[in-house]
């Protein structure tokens, strides 16, 4: 015991001084290095079995697995995945419920608190604070994902066909466009669904947008260009070619037409590459919420909000995607991961926030309700049917896990911190085989909370001096309604040390500034 204790302290001290990674190794966050020091021998043995399993699959199918990642907006945890949850919340998700029965349910999948940060974490394997992508980008922010960031599409490279469809939210400067970030083929929105349907006369009339319309211009206004009236919303691009604007929703009908068109392209992408020698990576991140769709009536869900009605349509589409992989004979060599990008948006009640769900909080909160999201994985014959895993997973882990499945771990950059952890063992071996027990939760540039095992400490709003009542046992208090202090004084130094190690590593590997510049360069624009 004494030897292990001092070993942990030594590892902690090394992490404070800098990364433990040797040349050529992936530089993970300091906390993972501590876990690896304690569990590395066991994980190494597991990895040998995993490599053998993946090699057998590759021999059987003649290529690495296809990967489909579906991620939508703003959903509370506890509405989908089981008929009981559907009945309680009024949502309908029969196809996702079936996927959960035949695949894996994650009970501790963590996202970032809002859209752009989560999407950047998924694509780069890095917490977005490391590259300045710390809040959702709107028209016209004149910023985006830096060219120096390496996406999963770039990691998989020429070994995979890579396609991206619908909502990227990566920004409006040229280097952030998806076809400039490694994707072979991309149809993507620079911003989110608000720019697509809320900056319209319909939204102004329904009081979802205030002050944007021309007739709201004050007679005392001197700046006639204050309101964004012309912006680029949707782009089609192919790697190495100039992108072109394909949709600017001056009305909500065009928004709906764009969403339908991209879904059609998703199915065509899968069909096109099903029999290719190379596998494919498909990122389909749909603009689910359709506030003003005629399909919202007559209501198909008990909840009856735009959110639940829109999501029911997405559930049907996910069922169609699964059915398509079976029809094409590729289901057993295709991993499908589906998830929300953050918690529900409370600001448009009730259409995006009908009831609080299991956890407290929503979009942009550091509470569990803001960052703990519904997530499921499906891979027939590989993932155990009906598996429910309580291991902690962060959305950045998908980056590293997809790289492992694609046999491209050596393409992950080693000159920066990679927050994503390889969770292949969790997928293949099930509950208890995860390799993460911690999450750093940022709001913008601020570290607001840390989760370690089942415990959580709120740093946001904490006063200096003696640790206050900011500790929570998430197993006993999942809604974070009963802050404790005296009972957790043992954890005060431990959480402080985690924070110190994290900040020391940032000092060694400073953040990359967000890319800024003139928007919409490198695009063929529609006539206005």
ZIURGI-V605076 format. One record per residue. RES is the residue in one letter. SS is DSSP state (alpha for helix, beta for strand, coil for the rest). OMEGA is omega in degrees with one decimal (* if undefined). D_LAST is the distance of its C-alpha to the last C-alpha in Angstrom with 2 decimals. Layout:
res/ss/omega/d_last
RES/SS/OMEGA/D_LAST
RES/SS/OMEGA/D_LAST
This chain:
res/ss/omega/d_last
X/coil/-179.0/72.08
X/alpha/179.8/72.70
X/alpha/179.6/71.41
X/alpha/-178.9/68.16
X/alpha/-178.5/67.65
X/alpha/175.7/68.01
X/alpha/178.6/65.87
X/alpha/179.6/63.01
X/alpha/179.3/63.54
X/alpha/178.1/63.54
X/alpha/179.4/60.28
X/alpha/-179.2/58.78
X/alpha/177.4/59.97
X/alpha/179.4/58.53
X/alpha/177.6/55.16
X/alpha/-179.1/55.29
X/alpha/-179.9/55.96
X/coil/-177.1/53.17
X/coil/177.0/52.12
X/coil/-171.8/54.95
X/coil/173.2/52.99
X/coil/179.7/54.58
X/coil/-179.6/52.70
X/coil/178.6/50.48
X/coil/172.9/50.53
X/coil/178.2/47.58
X/beta/177.4/47.65
X/coil/177.9/47.51
X/coil/-172.2/47.70
X/alpha/-179.3/51.18
X/alpha/179.0/52.02
X/alpha/178.9/51.57
X/alpha/177.6/53.93
X/alpha/178.9/56.55
X/alpha/-179.5/56.10
X/alpha/178.2/56.34
X/alpha/-179.0/59.54
X/alpha/-171.4/61.09
X/alpha/-172.7/59.76
X/alpha/-178.6/59.07
X/alpha/178.8/62.17
X/alpha/-179.2/61.39
X/alpha/179.3/57.74
X/alpha/177.0/58.83
X/alpha/177.1/61.07
X/alpha/-176.4/58.30
X/alpha/177.7/55.94
X/alpha/178.1/58.47
X/alpha/179.0/58.50
X/alpha/178.9/54.70
X/alpha/179.0/54.46
X/alpha/-179.9/56.99
X/alpha/-179.8/55.10
X/alpha/178.1/51.76
X/alpha/178.0/53.56
X/alpha/178.6/55.10
X/alpha/-179.8/51.75
X/alpha/177.5/50.23
X/alpha/-178.2/53.25
X/alpha/-174.1/53.01
X/alpha/176.4/49.33
X/coil/179.3/49.06
X/coil/175.9/46.25
X/coil/-177.0/45.15
X/coil/166.9/43.68
X/beta/-178.8/40.13
X/beta/175.7/38.43
X/beta/177.4/35.98
X/beta/179.6/34.79
X/beta/-177.7/33.11
X/beta/-178.1/32.14
X/beta/-171.5/30.61
X/coil/152.5/30.03
X/coil/177.3/32.37
X/coil/175.7/35.59
X/coil/173.2/39.05
X/coil/174.2/41.98
X/coil/177.5/44.32
X/coil/-173.2/42.22
X/coil/176.9/42.16
X/coil/-178.8/44.50
X/coil/-179.9/47.43
X/alpha/178.7/48.06
X/alpha/178.9/49.89
X/alpha/176.7/46.86
X/alpha/-177.7/44.75
X/alpha/-177.8/47.35
X/alpha/-172.8/47.52
X/alpha/-179.9/43.78
X/coil/174.9/42.60
X/coil/174.6/40.29
X/coil/-179.3/40.70
X/coil/-176.2/40.59
X/alpha/-178.3/43.05
X/alpha/176.4/41.56
X/alpha/176.0/41.42
X/alpha/178.1/44.91
X/alpha/177.1/46.09
X/alpha/177.9/44.51
X/alpha/178.2/46.47
X/alpha/-174.8/49.63
X/alpha/-178.0/49.22
X/coil/-172.7/47.82
X/beta/173.4/47.74
X/beta/175.9/46.84
X/beta/177.7/46.21
X/coil/178.4/47.55
X/coil/173.2/46.67
X/beta/-179.2/43.24
X/beta/172.6/41.67
X/coil/165.6/38.01
X/coil/-174.1/36.44
X/coil/-178.1/35.74
X/coil/-165.5/31.95
X/alpha/-175.1/29.12
X/alpha/-180.0/28.06
X/alpha/179.8/31.70
X/alpha/-177.2/33.02
X/alpha/177.2/30.49
X/alpha/178.3/31.18
X/alpha/179.0/34.90
X/alpha/-174.9/34.71
X/alpha/-172.1/32.85
X/alpha/-176.2/34.93
X/coil/-176.7/38.24
X/coil/174.4/38.10
X/coil/-170.8/37.95
X/alpha/176.5/34.60
X/alpha/-177.6/36.42
X/alpha/-179.9/37.35
X/coil/173.0/33.83
X/coil/-178.7/32.28
X/coil/-165.1/30.13
X/coil/176.8/31.89
X/coil/180.0/29.41
X/coil/-176.7/26.33
X/coil/-177.9/23.14
X/coil/174.7/20.31
X/coil/-8.0/16.90
X/coil/-173.1/17.12
X/coil/179.5/20.71
X/coil/-178.4/20.28
X/beta/179.0/23.14
X/beta/-177.8/24.35
X/coil/-179.1/27.22
X/coil/178.5/29.07
X/coil/-178.1/29.42
X/coil/176.6/33.17
X/coil/-177.9/33.28
X/coil/-177.5/34.53
X/coil/177.9/33.20
X/alpha/176.8/35.25
X/alpha/177.8/33.18
X/alpha/178.4/34.34
X/alpha/179.9/37.87
X/alpha/169.9/38.13
X/alpha/-175.9/36.59
X/alpha/179.1/37.47
X/alpha/-177.6/40.02
X/beta/160.4/37.39
X/beta/-176.3/34.28
X/beta/-179.6/31.81
X/beta/177.6/28.84
X/beta/-177.1/26.67
X/beta/168.2/24.70
X/beta/-166.5/22.65
X/beta/175.4/23.05
X/coil/-179.9/23.83
X/coil/-177.1/23.08
X/coil/175.8/24.07
X/beta/-172.1/21.52
X/coil/174.2/18.38
X/coil/-166.4/20.12
X/alpha/-176.2/20.53
X/alpha/-178.1/24.20
X/alpha/-179.0/23.75
X/coil/-173.9/21.66
X/alpha/178.5/24.00
X/alpha/171.5/24.17
X/alpha/179.3/25.28
X/coil/169.7/27.85
X/coil/-178.2/29.91
X/coil/178.5/28.39
X/coil/-174.2/28.51
X/beta/-178.1/25.76
X/beta/166.7/23.35
X/beta/-166.8/20.63
X/beta/173.3/20.10
X/beta/178.3/18.38
X/coil/-176.8/18.34
X/coil/-177.2/19.36
X/coil/-175.7/21.31
X/alpha/175.3/21.13
X/alpha/177.6/20.89
X/alpha/-177.8/17.36
X/alpha/-176.7/16.73
X/alpha/-178.2/18.43
X/coil/175.9/19.62
X/coil/-176.1/16.54
X/coil/176.0/15.96
X/alpha/179.4/17.47
X/alpha/-179.5/20.06
X/alpha/177.9/21.36
X/alpha/-179.8/21.60
X/alpha/-178.5/23.53
X/coil/176.9/25.83
X/coil/172.2/26.52
X/coil/174.3/25.39
X/coil/-177.2/22.99
X/coil/171.9/24.20
X/coil/-176.6/22.69
X/coil/-174.6/19.03
X/coil/-177.7/17.92
X/alpha/-176.9/17.30
X/alpha/174.8/20.64
X/alpha/-177.1/22.42
X/coil/-178.9/21.82
X/coil/176.1/25.34
X/coil/179.5/26.45
X/coil/-179.7/27.99
X/coil/179.3/24.90
X/coil/-178.5/24.36
X/coil/-178.3/21.55
X/coil/-178.8/18.25
X/coil/-177.6/16.48
X/coil/-179.5/19.02
X/coil/176.1/17.03
X/coil/-178.2/14.39
X/coil/178.6/11.24
X/coil/178.8/8.66
X/coil/177.3/10.50
X/coil/-176.1/11.06
X/coil/-173.6/13.48
X/beta/-173.7/14.69
X/beta/168.6/15.59
X/beta/-179.0/17.91
X/beta/174.8/20.31
X/beta/-175.0/23.71
X/coil/178.7/26.25
X/coil/-179.3/26.25
X/coil/176.7/22.89
X/coil/178.2/19.40
X/beta/177.7/17.37
X/beta/176.2/14.10
X/beta/-177.4/11.60
X/beta/179.6/12.43
X/beta/171.2/11.59
X/coil/-169.9/9.84
X/coil/174.5/12.13
X/coil/173.4/10.87
X/coil/-174.1/14.33
X/alpha/177.8/17.53
X/alpha/178.8/17.73
X/alpha/175.6/15.04
X/alpha/-179.6/17.07
X/alpha/179.8/20.20
X/alpha/178.0/18.95
X/alpha/-179.9/18.04
X/alpha/179.0/21.53
X/alpha/-179.7/23.23
X/alpha/-178.5/21.65
X/alpha/177.5/22.78
X/alpha/176.7/26.22
X/alpha/179.1/26.56
X/alpha/176.4/25.82
X/alpha/-179.0/28.45
X/alpha/178.7/31.05
X/alpha/179.0/30.20
X/alpha/179.4/30.56
X/alpha/-178.4/33.99
X/alpha/-178.0/35.12
X/alpha/-171.9/34.06
X/alpha/-176.0/36.03
X/coil/-175.4/38.92
X/coil/179.9/41.35
X/coil/175.8/40.24
X/coil/179.1/42.79
X/coil/172.3/40.62
X/beta/179.1/39.88
X/beta/168.1/36.45
X/beta/177.0/34.90
X/beta/170.4/32.32
X/beta/175.4/30.60
X/beta/-178.3/29.00
X/beta/-167.5/27.94
X/coil/169.3/26.40
X/coil/-170.3/24.32
X/coil/-170.2/27.27
X/coil/175.6/26.79
X/coil/-171.4/25.04
X/coil/-169.6/25.69
X/coil/-177.6/24.52
X/coil/174.8/25.37
X/alpha/179.3/27.33
X/alpha/177.1/29.55
X/alpha/179.6/30.93
X/coil/1.0/33.08
X/coil/-173.5/35.83
X/coil/179.0/36.76
X/coil/-178.6/38.08
X/coil/177.6/39.41
X/coil/178.3/42.06
X/coil/171.5/39.90
X/coil/178.8/37.25
X/coil/176.7/34.49
X/alpha/179.7/30.90
X/alpha/-176.4/32.10
X/alpha/178.7/35.07
X/alpha/178.8/33.39
X/alpha/-177.7/30.51
X/alpha/177.3/33.10
X/alpha/176.2/35.26
X/alpha/176.7/32.51
X/alpha/178.6/32.19
X/alpha/176.8/35.98
X/alpha/-179.3/35.87
X/alpha/177.4/33.40
X/alpha/175.5/35.66
X/alpha/178.5/38.54
X/alpha/178.4/36.74
X/alpha/178.1/36.10
X/alpha/179.3/39.81
X/alpha/179.5/40.84
X/alpha/178.8/38.71
X/alpha/177.4/40.48
X/alpha/-179.7/43.78
X/alpha/-177.9/42.93
X/coil/178.3/41.94
X/coil/-177.4/45.14
X/coil/-174.3/43.60
X/alpha/-175.6/44.21
X/alpha/175.2/47.29
X/alpha/-179.6/45.49
X/beta/172.5/42.38
X/beta/174.9/42.15
X/beta/175.3/39.73
X/beta/178.2/39.15
X/beta/-176.1/37.29
X/beta/169.6/36.83
X/beta/-176.5/34.92
X/coil/175.3/33.28
X/coil/-179.4/34.94
X/coil/-173.8/36.57
X/coil/-179.8/35.13
X/coil/-175.5/32.90
X/alpha/-172.9/35.15
X/alpha/177.4/32.64
X/alpha/179.4/31.34
X/coil/-1.1/34.74
X/coil/-169.8/35.64
X/coil/177.1/32.56
X/coil/-177.5/32.65
X/coil/-172.5/36.21
X/coil/173.9/38.70
X/coil/-168.3/41.94
X/coil/-179.9/42.96
X/coil/-176.0/44.19
X/coil/-175.6/46.97
X/coil/177.8/45.79
X/coil/177.7/44.90
X/coil/-179.4/41.56
X/coil/-175.3/37.95
X/coil/-179.9/34.74
X/coil/175.6/35.15
X/coil/172.5/38.92
X/coil/174.8/41.53
X/coil/-176.9/43.67
X/alpha/-179.9/44.18
X/alpha/178.3/41.88
X/alpha/-169.8/38.94
X/alpha/178.6/39.70
X/beta/-164.9/41.94
X/coil/174.1/39.98
X/coil/-178.2/40.79
X/beta/-176.2/40.96
X/beta/176.4/42.56
X/beta/-175.6/43.32
X/beta/178.4/44.27
X/coil/-174.6/46.04
X/coil/178.6/48.68
X/coil/-179.6/51.98
X/coil/176.9/51.12
X/coil/179.5/50.35
X/coil/179.4/53.19
X/coil/175.9/52.49
X/coil/-179.4/52.18
X/beta/174.5/52.24
X/beta/-175.2/51.52
X/beta/-179.4/51.26
X/coil/175.5/51.65
X/coil/176.9/51.15
X/coil/173.8/48.46
X/beta/173.0/45.30
X/beta/-176.3/42.25
X/coil/177.6/38.83
X/coil/-179.6/39.13
X/alpha/179.7/42.13
X/alpha/179.3/39.99
X/alpha/-175.5/38.86
X/alpha/178.9/42.47
X/alpha/177.9/43.69
X/alpha/177.4/41.11
X/alpha/178.5/42.07
X/alpha/-178.7/45.72
X/alpha/179.4/45.17
X/coil/-179.3/43.30
X/coil/-173.7/46.11
X/coil/178.6/43.94
X/alpha/-178.9/45.54
X/alpha/178.6/46.26
X/alpha/176.7/42.54
X/coil/-177.3/42.04
X/coil/-177.6/41.83
X/coil/-179.9/45.07
X/coil/-175.6/44.03
X/coil/177.0/42.65
X/beta/172.5/43.56
X/coil/-177.8/42.54
X/coil/-178.4/42.90
X/coil/-179.3/42.58
X/coil/178.5/45.98
X/coil/-179.3/46.90
X/coil/179.0/47.66
X/alpha/-179.7/48.58
X/alpha/178.2/52.09
X/alpha/179.5/50.89
X/alpha/-173.4/49.04
X/alpha/-173.9/52.03
X/alpha/172.8/54.94
X/coil/-172.4/53.74
X/coil/178.7/54.56
X/coil/-178.1/56.19
X/coil/174.5/54.88
X/coil/-176.8/51.92
X/coil/177.7/51.86
X/coil/173.3/50.28
X/coil/-174.6/51.91
X/beta/175.0/49.63
X/beta/171.8/46.12
X/beta/-174.4/44.71
X/beta/-180.0/42.29
X/beta/162.7/39.81
X/beta/-172.6/37.63
X/coil/-179.2/35.18
X/coil/-171.0/37.51
X/beta/173.1/40.59
X/beta/-171.5/43.20
X/beta/-177.8/43.92
X/beta/173.6/46.29
X/beta/171.5/48.19
X/beta/175.0/49.43
X/beta/-174.4/52.57
X/coil/179.4/54.21
X/coil/-175.4/54.39
X/beta/-177.7/54.32
X/beta/175.5/51.57
X/beta/174.7/51.60
X/beta/173.6/49.14
X/coil/179.8/48.61
X/coil/178.1/45.95
X/coil/-178.4/47.73
X/coil/177.1/51.04
X/coil/177.0/53.42
X/coil/-180.0/55.25
X/coil/-179.4/58.84
X/coil/178.6/60.38
X/coil/-178.3/57.99
X/coil/-178.5/57.04
X/coil/-177.5/56.57
X/coil/-178.3/53.56
X/beta/-176.9/55.00
X/beta/169.1/54.41
X/beta/-172.3/55.96
X/coil/175.6/53.07
X/coil/-179.1/55.51
X/coil/-173.7/57.30
X/coil/-174.7/54.44
X/coil/-179.7/51.14
X/coil/177.3/49.43
X/coil/-178.3/50.55
X/coil/-175.2/52.23
X/coil/-179.5/55.57
X/coil/-179.4/55.31
X/beta/178.0/58.49
X/coil/-174.5/60.03
X/alpha/-178.1/63.79
X/alpha/-175.6/63.64
X/alpha/177.4/61.20
X/alpha/175.4/62.73
X/alpha/-175.5/63.55
X/alpha/-178.7/59.80
X/alpha/179.7/58.98
X/alpha/-176.7/59.87
X/alpha/177.6/58.45
X/alpha/176.6/54.95
X/alpha/-179.4/55.24
X/alpha/176.4/56.09
X/alpha/-179.9/53.10
X/alpha/-179.4/50.83
X/alpha/179.0/52.68
X/alpha/180.0/52.42
X/alpha/-178.2/48.70
X/alpha/177.5/48.14
X/alpha/178.8/50.49
X/alpha/175.7/48.54
X/alpha/178.4/45.30
X/alpha/-179.9/47.17
X/alpha/179.4/48.09
X/coil/-173.6/44.63
X/coil/178.6/42.22
X/coil/172.9/38.76
X/coil/178.5/35.85
X/coil/175.7/33.26
X/coil/178.1/29.82
X/beta/177.3/27.25
X/beta/179.6/25.07
X/coil/178.4/22.52
X/coil/-178.2/19.05
X/coil/168.4/16.65
X/coil/173.6/14.45
X/coil/178.5/16.34
X/coil/-179.8/17.44
X/beta/169.2/14.37
X/beta/-171.3/12.30
X/coil/174.4/8.74
X/coil/175.4/6.35
X/coil/179.6/3.77
X/coil/*/0.00
